[in-house]
């Protein structure tokens, strides 16, 4: 399917008008899998959630479009660094990477319900681009040189051509840590290994000087992987753009309201109660290994954690930057005002606890049991877990059955 990129973001009135003519729920297409989130024996919903569902779809499109725009800015900054590798252009490329990764992290509550990000071409089983975009942990030696092995990785193996095909076909084949693509591959290529106990990686700009055969391979690898991020985010934005033809969003807004709400809340609750609190934070705390920090090369994991939580808050409040939509908060306030107040307070409490985390995260991981940093991170984990439980309670109040992943 060919999707044409259209400039700008669809307005709320156009979005509402197009939603009325969306494809019927039985239609097949990218990422569409029928689901049933209604609790056994529950009656049809009487609360009416059309405005919240349509606003959510608009929010998803805006969020992916923002990530796409920032990835293009990263692509431009990397191009400028490759044209003139020096400390200034490298610093700009790193800043652009951080902005793009934060913007992507602010989309992660849209995962975990078999939408385009996770399962692009169901029912044939092909997965979506999430694994290419944000996979971690990353085995640095699979890509490039590391301390003690100057000839490590694909970049130093001249028998392997550097191309999109060769990079992708080696991604996570023998080991899930053999990551070759995505944000963390670019992060490693911009920062290098983090060998400092007090700071981030310190790859020199001279690694990208033109002329040397291995450096030329490194230059091409960085460009190829950053281009791939842009392409995947463009595709995701297009899948949620109602101005395109047979794309996922048209099927999403035509779903039974309980099915759509079940997907929305499943994404929020799973990010909060499993992916962020367990996989990214608790596992790292338990191991105490600085290598288990998600953005370990740049020491910027705290920013990604905060953006992940922001993605949940954006759905609840119906906001993104200066844009105001209709969040789940308004729906729950109609159904159970007391529950709405408790969830709102918990989301704000969780956001505050993540904002208060001391950076960098790897110092917390290396600190002893009972340290101030560990206590703060453990408190944030507890808040995320409580938040997830409350979101499951929201599902129950809406007549839904929400299951949060446990492994």
C-alpha positions in Angstrom: 0.0 0.0 0.0 1.3 3.4 -0.9 0.7 6.2 1.6 1.2 9.8 0.6 2.5 12.1 3.2 0.3 15.2 3.8 1.5 18.2 5.6 0.0 19.4 8.9 -2.4 17.8 11.4 -6.0 17.0 10.7 -8.4 19.4 12.5 -10.9 18.1 15.0 -14.0 18.9 12.8 -12.5 17.2 9.7 -11.5 14.2 11.9 -15.1 13.9 13.3 -16.6 14.1 9.8 -14.3 11.5 8.4 -14.9 9.2 11.4 -18.6 9.1 10.5 -17.7 7.4 7.2 -15.0 5.1 8.6 -14.8 1.5 7.3 -17.1 -0.9 9.1 -15.6 -2.9 12.0 -15.6 -6.1 10.0 -13.1 -4.6 7.5 -9.7 -6.1 7.2 -6.5 -4.0 6.9 -3.2 -3.1 8.6 -3.1 -4.1 12.2 -6.8 -4.9 12.5 -7.7 -7.7 14.9 -11.2 -8.1 16.4 -11.1 -8.0 20.2 -13.7 -8.2 23.0 -12.9 -6.3 26.1 -16.4 -6.4 27.5 -16.8 -8.1 30.8 -19.0 -11.3 30.6 -22.6 -10.5 30.8 -22.1 -6.7 30.7 -24.7 -4.6 28.9 -24.0 -2.3 26.0 -22.3 0.9 27.2 -24.7 3.7 28.0 -22.1 6.4 28.8 -21.2 7.2 25.1 -17.5 7.6 24.4 -17.4 8.7 20.8 -15.8 12.1 21.5 -13.1 10.5 23.7 -12.3 7.8 21.2 -12.0 10.2 18.3 -9.9 12.6 20.3 -7.6 9.7 21.3 -7.1 8.8 17.6 -6.3 12.4 16.9 -3.8 12.5 19.8 -2.1 9.4 18.5 -1.7 10.9 15.1 -0.4 14.2 16.5 2.1 12.3 18.7 3.5 10.2 16.0 3.7 13.2 13.7 5.6 15.1 16.3 8.0 12.2 16.7 8.4 12.0 12.9 9.2 15.8 12.7 11.8 15.5 15.5 13.3 12.4 13.8 13.7 14.4 10.6 15.4 17.1 12.6 17.8 14.5 14.0 18.4 13.2 10.5 19.3 16.7 9.4 21.6 17.2 12.4 23.4 13.9 11.7 23.8 14.9 8.1 25.4 18.2 9.2 27.7 16.3 11.6 28.8 13.9 8.8 29.5 16.8 6.5 31.6 18.5 9.1 32.5 16.2 12.0 33.5 18.3 15.0 32.6 18.8 18.7 29.9 21.4 17.8 28.0 19.4 15.2 28.3 16.2 17.2 26.7 18.0 20.2 23.9 19.2 18.0 23.3 15.7 16.7 23.2 14.3 20.2 20.7 17.0 21.3 18.5 16.2 18.2 18.6 12.5 19.1 17.4 13.3 22.6 14.5 15.4 21.4 13.5 12.7 18.9 13.7 9.9 21.4 11.7 11.8 24.0 9.0 12.5 21.4 8.9 8.8 20.5 8.8 7.8 24.2 5.7 10.0 24.5 3.9 7.6 22.1 4.5 4.4 24.1 1.1 4.3 25.7 -0.2 3.5 22.2 1.4 0.1 22.3 0.4 -3.3 23.7 -3.0 -3.8 22.0 -1.9 -5.0 18.5 -2.1 -1.7 16.8 0.3 -0.6 14.0 3.3 -0.1 16.2 3.3 -3.7 17.5 1.5 -5.8 14.8 1.5 -4.0 11.5 0.1 -6.7 9.1 -2.1 -9.0 11.2 -3.5 -11.6 10.6 -0.5 -12.8 8.7 1.7 -12.3 11.8 4.2 -9.8 10.7 5.2 -7.5 13.5 5.2 -3.8 13.5 8.2 -1.5 13.7 8.5 -1.2 17.5 11.4 -3.7 17.7 13.3 -1.8 15.0 12.7 1.6 16.7 13.4 1.2 20.4 14.9 -2.3 21.2 17.2 -2.6 24.1 19.5 -3.8 25.7 22.0 -3.4 23.0 25.2 -5.4 22.6 27.6 -2.7 21.5 30.2 -5.1 20.2 27.7 -6.4 17.6 27.8 -3.0 15.9 31.2 -1.3 16.4 34.4 -1.3 18.4 34.4 -1.5 22.1 37.0 -1.3 24.8 39.3 -4.3 24.4 38.2 -5.1 20.9 39.0 -2.4 18.3 37.8 -4.7 15.4 34.4 -5.6 16.8 31.1 -5.4 15.0 29.4 -5.1 11.7 31.1 -1.8 11.0 34.6 -3.4 11.2 33.7 -6.5 9.3 34.3 -5.5 5.7 32.8 -8.7 4.4 29.4 -7.3 5.4 28.0 -4.6 3.1 26.4 -1.6 4.9 22.9 -1.3 3.7 19.4 -1.2 5.0 18.9 -4.9 4.0 22.1 -6.2 5.6 21.5 -4.3 8.8 17.9 -5.4 9.2 18.6 -9.0 8.4 21.1 -9.2 11.2 18.8 -7.5 13.8 18.3 -9.6 16.9 18.7 -12.9 15.0 20.9 -15.0 17.4 20.4 -13.0 20.5 17.8 -10.3 21.4 20.6 -8.0 22.5 22.2 -8.1 19.0 20.3 -5.0 18.1 21.3 -3.3 14.9 18.6 -0.7 14.3 16.7 2.1 16.1 17.2 4.8 18.6 19.6 3.0 20.8 21.8 2.0 17.9 22.0 5.7 16.9 22.6 6.6 20.5 25.6 4.2 20.7 27.0 5.6 17.4 26.7 9.2 18.7 28.0 8.6 22.3 29.9 5.4 22.2 30.3 3.2 25.2 29.6 4.7 28.6 32.8 3.9 30.4 32.5 6.7 33.0 31.0 6.3 36.5 29.9 9.9 36.5 29.0 10.8 32.9 27.9 9.6 29.5 29.8 8.0 26.6 32.4 10.2 24.9 32.8 9.1 21.3 35.0 11.5 19.5 33.8 13.3 16.4 36.9 12.1 14.6 35.2 8.7 14.4 33.3 10.2 11.5 36.1 11.8 9.5 35.7 11.1 5.8 38.2 9.1 3.8 39.1 6.2 6.1 37.4 3.0 4.9 36.1 1.9 8.3 35.0 5.4 9.2 33.2 5.6 5.9 31.3 2.4 6.9 30.5 3.9 10.2 29.2 7.1 8.5 27.0 5.0 6.2 25.7 2.9 9.1 24.7 5.9 11.1 23.0 7.5 8.2 21.2 4.3 7.2 19.8 3.6 10.7 18.7 7.2 11.3 17.0 7.2 7.9 15.1 4.0 8.9 13.8 5.6 12.1 12.4 8.5 10.0 10.7 6.0 7.6 9.1 4.0 10.3 7.7 7.1 12.1 6.3 8.4 8.9 4.5 5.1 8.3 3.1 5.2 11.9 1.9 8.7 11.5 0.2 7.8 8.3 -1.5 4.8 9.8 -3.3 7.2 12.2 -4.0 9.9 9.7 -7.7 10.0 8.8 -6.9 11.7 5.5 -5.3 8.5 4.2 -7.3 5.6 2.7 -7.3 2.1 4.1 -5.3 2.7 7.3 -5.7 1.5 10.9 -7.3 4.6 12.3 -10.4 4.3 10.1 -10.9 0.8 11.5 -10.2 1.9 15.0 -12.8 4.7 15.2 -15.4 2.2 13.7 -14.8 -0.3 16.5 -17.4 -1.0 19.2 -16.8 1.6 21.8 -15.9 -1.0 24.5 -13.3 -2.5 22.1 -11.7 0.8 21.4 -11.7 1.8 25.1 -10.3 -1.6 26.0 -7.4 -1.0 23.7 -6.7 2.5 24.9 -6.7 1.5 28.6 -4.7 -1.7 28.0 -1.9 0.4 26.4 -1.9 2.8 29.4 -2.1 0.2 32.1 0.5 -2.1 30.5 3.0 0.7 30.0 2.6 1.8 33.6 2.3 -1.5 35.4 4.6 -3.7 33.3 6.9 -2.2 30.7 8.0 0.9 32.6 7.7 -0.1 36.2 9.0 -3.7 35.8 11.0 -4.2 32.7 12.8 -0.8 32.6 13.0 0.1 36.2 12.6 -2.8 38.6 14.7 -5.3 36.6 17.5 -2.7 36.5 17.2 -2.0 40.3 17.3 -5.7 41.1 20.4 -6.3 38.9 22.3 -3.2 40.0 24.0 -3.3 36.7 24.6 0.1 35.1 24.4 -1.6 31.7 20.7 -2.2 32.4 19.9 1.5 32.1 17.8 1.8 29.0 19.6 4.8 27.5 22.9 3.8 29.0 25.2 5.5 26.4 23.7 9.0 26.8 22.7 8.7 30.5 19.3 10.1 29.5 17.0 7.3 30.7 15.2 9.6 33.2 14.0 11.8 30.3 12.5 8.7 28.5 10.8 7.5 31.7 9.2 10.9 32.2 8.0 11.0 28.6 6.6 7.5 28.9 4.5 8.7 31.9 3.6 11.8 30.0 2.1 9.6 27.2 -0.3 8.2 29.8 -1.1 11.6 31.2 -1.8 12.9 27.6 -4.4 10.3 27.1 -6.1 10.9 30.4 -6.2 14.7 30.1 -6.6 14.8 26.4 -3.6 17.1 25.9 -0.4 17.4 23.8 1.6 20.5 24.1 -0.7 23.4 23.2 -3.4 21.1 21.7 -6.5 20.3 23.8 -8.7 17.4 23.1 -11.1 15.3 25.1 -9.4 12.9 27.5 -10.6 9.8 29.3 -10.8 12.0 32.4 -14.1 13.5 31.1 -15.6 10.1 30.4 -14.7 8.6 33.8 -16.0 11.8 35.5 -19.4 11.1 34.0 -19.4 7.4 35.0 -17.7 7.6 38.4 -16.7 11.1 39.6 -14.9 9.7 42.7 -12.8 7.3 40.6 -11.9 10.1 38.2 -10.6 12.2 41.1 -8.5 9.4 42.5 -7.0 8.5 39.1 -6.2 12.1 38.3 -4.5 12.5 41.6 -2.5 9.3 41.1 -1.4 10.2 37.6 -0.2 13.6 38.9 1.6 11.9 41.8 3.3 9.4 39.5 4.4 12.1 37.1 5.9 14.1 40.0 7.8 11.1 41.3 9.4 10.4 38.0 10.2 14.1 37.5 12.0 13.9 40.9 14.3 11.0 39.9 18.0 12.0 40.3 20.0 11.7 37.1 21.7 9.8 35.7 19.9 6.6 36.4 23.0 4.4 36.3 24.2 6.0 39.5 21.0 4.9 41.2 21.5 1.3 39.9 25.1 1.2 41.2 24.1 2.7 44.6 23.7 0.4 47.7 20.4 -0.8 49.1 18.6 1.9 51.1 20.3 4.8 49.2 18.3 8.0 48.7 18.3 7.5 44.9 17.1 3.9 45.2 14.3 4.9 47.5 13.1 7.5 45.0 13.2 5.1 42.1 11.4 2.4 44.2 8.7 5.0 45.1 8.3 5.8 41.4 7.9 2.1 40.7 5.3 1.8 43.4 3.4 4.8 42.0 3.4 3.3 38.5 2.1 0.0 39.9 -0.7 1.8 41.7 -1.5 3.9 38.6 -1.8 0.7 36.6 -4.2 -0.9 39.1 -6.4 2.2 39.1 -6.5 2.1 35.2 -7.7 -1.5 35.5 -10.3 -0.2 37.9 -11.3 2.4 35.3 -11.8 -0.5 32.8 -14.1 -2.3 35.3 -16.2 0.9 35.8 -16.7 1.1 32.0 -17.7 -2.6 31.8 -14.4 -3.8 30.4 -11.9 -6.5 31.3 -8.3 -5.2 31.2 -5.4 -7.6 31.5 -1.9 -6.2 32.1 1.0 -8.3 30.9 3.2 -10.0 33.5 6.1 -11.3 31.4 
